[in-house]
């Protein structure tokens, strides 16, 4: 099965669990709206790619981990879009969940996806139970406080922001979860994989800052220029377009060099390079070439 098809099948199967039984129909529909069609699925792709590089001896557990991680990511988008946070009307080119279903159902959908993510991992069969417990621990650590995406959102309410902690929690956390969970799902020590996840997360944050500053809403599939609108710290404001692009290149080079030794090391490096080309918008590269920028 193609990697993308494998990931989509795992996510769809997980969502169906949340829609089974005598479920309220509108909330069940909101779960589907929040998760499909998906975006780039970059986090579960990284997780699965790391697992494959490490042998992927428990593919069912890898699939559960990939689905759980993406459910957490989708839940965070549902909550981020709410009026109390970004107040975004569109996500992935269509109405955000609270616009399509109401604010109460969006809150419940996001909460349900978070709970469902951990339930999926907790249902791992006996031979995989020890690994599943470790996966739950990693995902919980990178979802809540003090190192997870909840902390990342919380930093935006502080008068003084620790920029490094803010970026690592808001964006880096789920990328660290991706690399560590991929390794653990395949029976490897997750600790050496933290640096790779942190570097990929930092690169993604810089690329996202570039997209937000240089692209329009039609290109992004969501509101543009949100960093300036909400007064958030970002790489473009701090470094300029050329500086941000240079920083991005440095981070990606470090990410490749940080890949731990594993059977699929070369293929994993190729995957990181491929994502590097995908995450930088053409507008950013073009703007970076403007003389005197």
C-alpha positions in Angstrom: 0.0 0.0 0.0 1.3 3.5 -0.8 2.3 5.5 2.2 -0.4 8.1 1.8 -3.1 5.5 1.3 -1.9 3.7 4.4 -2.1 6.8 6.5 -5.5 7.9 5.2 -6.9 4.4 5.9 -5.6 4.5 9.4 -7.1 8.0 10.1 -10.4 7.1 8.5 -10.6 3.9 10.6 -9.9 5.8 13.8 -12.6 8.4 13.0 -15.2 5.7 12.3 -14.6 4.4 15.9 -15.6 7.8 17.1 -18.7 7.8 15.0 -19.9 4.3 15.8 -22.8 3.4 18.1 -25.7 5.7 18.8 -23.5 8.8 18.2 -25.1 12.3 17.8 -25.1 12.7 14.0 -24.0 16.4 13.8 -21.0 15.8 16.1 -20.1 12.7 14.2 -20.2 14.7 11.0 -18.0 17.4 12.6 -15.4 14.7 13.4 -15.2 13.9 9.7 -15.2 17.6 8.7 -12.3 18.2 11.0 -10.1 15.4 9.7 -11.0 14.9 6.0 -9.9 15.8 3.5 -6.7 16.3 5.3 -3.8 18.6 4.5 -0.3 17.4 3.9 -0.4 14.8 6.7 3.2 15.7 7.3 3.3 14.6 11.0 1.9 11.0 10.4 4.1 10.8 7.3 7.2 11.6 9.3 6.1 9.1 12.0 5.5 6.3 9.6 8.7 7.1 7.6 10.8 6.9 10.8 9.1 3.6 11.7 9.9 2.2 8.3 13.5 3.4 8.6 13.7 1.5 11.9 12.2 -1.8 10.5 8.4 -1.2 11.2 8.0 -4.6 12.8 4.6 -3.7 14.3 2.8 -2.0 11.3 -0.6 -2.0 13.0 0.9 -0.2 16.0 2.6 2.3 13.6 -0.8 3.0 11.9 -2.5 3.5 15.3 0.3 5.9 16.3 0.1 7.8 13.0 -3.7 8.2 13.3 -3.5 9.3 16.9 -0.9 11.9 16.2 -3.0 13.3 13.3 -6.1 13.4 15.4 -4.3 15.5 18.0 -3.1 17.9 15.2 -6.6 18.2 13.7 -8.1 18.8 17.1 -5.6 21.6 17.6 -6.6 23.2 14.3 -10.3 23.1 15.3 -9.6 24.8 18.6 -7.1 27.3 17.0 -9.8 28.5 14.6 -12.3 29.3 17.3 -13.2 33.0 17.8 -11.5 33.1 21.2 -8.2 32.3 19.4 -7.6 33.0 15.7 -11.2 33.5 14.7 -10.6 31.9 11.4 -13.5 31.3 9.0 -11.7 29.0 6.6 -9.4 26.0 7.0 -8.0 24.0 4.1 -10.0 26.0 1.7 -13.4 25.4 3.3 -15.4 26.6 6.3 -13.7 26.0 9.6 -15.4 23.5 11.9 -17.1 26.1 14.1 -18.4 27.9 11.0 -19.8 24.7 9.5 -21.2 23.2 12.7 -21.3 25.9 15.5 -18.8 26.8 18.2 -20.2 24.3 20.8 -19.9 21.4 18.4 -16.4 22.6 17.3 -15.3 22.5 21.0 -16.8 19.1 21.4 -15.3 17.8 18.2 -11.8 18.9 19.2 -12.2 17.4 22.6 -13.5 14.2 21.1 -10.6 13.8 18.7 -8.1 14.3 21.6 -9.7 11.6 23.7 -10.1 9.3 20.7 -6.4 9.6 19.9 -5.4 8.2 23.3 -8.2 5.6 23.2 -6.8 4.2 19.9 -3.4 3.7 21.4 -4.8 2.2 24.6 -6.5 -0.5 22.5 -3.2 -1.9 21.3 -3.1 -5.7 21.6 -1.1 -7.4 24.4 2.1 -8.0 22.5 2.3 -4.2 21.8 1.0 -3.0 25.1 4.4 -1.8 26.5 5.2 0.1 23.4 1.6 1.6 23.3 2.1 2.8 26.9 5.2 4.6 25.8 3.5 6.1 22.8 0.7 7.4 25.1 3.3 9.0 27.3 5.1 10.7 24.4 1.8 12.0 22.9 0.6 13.2 26.2 3.8 15.1 26.9 3.7 16.8 23.5 0.0 17.7 23.7 -0.4 19.2 27.2 1.6 21.2 29.7 4.4 22.2 30.0 6.0 21.0 26.7 3.1 20.4 24.4 0.9 22.3 22.0 -1.4 23.5 24.8 1.6 25.3 26.3 2.4 26.7 22.8 -1.1 28.3 22.7 -0.7 29.5 26.3 2.4 31.4 25.5 0.3 33.7 23.3 -1.5 35.0 26.4 1.7 36.0 28.2 3.1 39.5 28.4 6.6 38.3 27.8 7.2 35.3 25.5 10.1 32.9 25.7 10.4 32.6 21.9 12.4 29.4 21.9 9.9 27.7 24.3 7.0 29.1 22.4 8.1 27.8 19.0 9.1 24.4 20.4 5.8 23.9 22.1 3.5 25.4 19.5 5.0 23.8 16.4 7.9 21.6 17.4 6.0 19.5 19.9 4.1 17.3 17.5 7.1 16.9 15.2 9.1 15.6 18.2 6.2 13.3 18.9 6.3 12.2 15.3 9.9 11.1 15.2 9.9 9.6 18.7 6.7 7.8 18.3 7.8 6.4 14.9 11.0 5.0 16.5 9.2 3.6 19.5 6.4 2.0 17.4 9.2 0.0 15.7 10.8 -1.0 19.0 13.6 1.6 19.0 14.7 3.9 21.8 12.8 7.2 21.1 15.3 9.5 22.9 17.9 9.9 20.1 15.1 11.0 17.8 14.1 14.1 19.7 16.6 16.4 18.0 15.4 15.4 14.5 11.8 16.2 15.4 12.8 19.5 17.0 14.7 20.6 14.0 11.9 19.6 11.5 9.5 21.5 13.8 11.6 24.6 13.8 12.0 24.4 10.0 8.2 24.1 9.6 7.7 27.1 11.9 10.0 29.3 9.8 8.4 28.1 6.6 4.9 28.8 8.1 6.0 32.3 9.0 7.1 32.9 5.4 3.8 31.6 4.0 1.8 33.7 6.4 3.8 36.9 5.4 4.0 36.3 1.7 1.0 34.3 0.5 -2.7 35.2 0.3 -5.7 33.3 1.8 -6.5 31.6 -1.5 -3.0 30.1 -1.7 -2.9 29.1 2.0 -6.5 27.8 2.2 -6.8 29.7 5.5 -6.5 33.4 6.6 -3.2 35.1 5.8 -1.1 37.6 7.7 -2.2 36.3 11.0 1.1 36.9 12.7 1.0 40.6 12.1 -2.7 40.7 13.0 -2.2 39.1 16.3 1.2 40.6 17.1 2.9 37.2 17.2 6.7 36.9 17.0 7.9 35.4 13.7 11.0 34.8 11.7 10.1 37.2 8.9 9.7 40.2 11.2 12.9 39.3 13.1 15.1 38.3 10.1 13.5 39.5 6.9 12.7 37.2 4.0 16.3 36.5 3.0 17.3 35.9 6.6 14.4 33.6 7.3 15.2 31.6 4.1 18.8 31.3 5.2 17.8 30.2 8.7 15.5 27.6 7.1 18.3 26.1 5.0 20.5 25.9 8.1 17.9 24.2 10.1 17.2 21.6 7.4 20.8 20.8 7.0 21.1 20.2 10.7 18.0 18.0 10.6 19.5 15.7 8.1 22.7 15.5 10.0 20.9 14.7 13.2 19.2 11.5 11.8 20.2 8.6 14.1 21.8 5.5 12.6 19.2 3.2 11.4 18.6 0.8 8.4 16.6 3.4 6.5 18.8 6.4 7.2 19.4 7.3 3.6 15.7 7.1 2.6 14.8 9.2 5.7 17.3 11.9 4.7 15.7 11.9 1.2 12.3 12.3 2.7 13.4 15.3 4.8 15.0 16.9 1.6 11.7 16.3 -0.3 9.7 18.0 2.4 12.2 20.9 2.4 11.2 21.6 -1.2 7.5 21.3 -0.5 7.2 23.5 2.6 8.9 26.7 1.1 6.4 28.6 -1.0 7.6 29.8 -4.4 6.6 33.4 -3.3 9.2 33.1 -0.5 12.0 32.0 -2.8 11.1 34.8 -5.3 10.9 37.4 -2.6 14.2 36.3 -1.2 15.9 37.1 -4.5 14.7 40.7 -4.6 17.8 43.0 -4.6 18.1 45.1 -1.5 15.5 43.1 0.5 
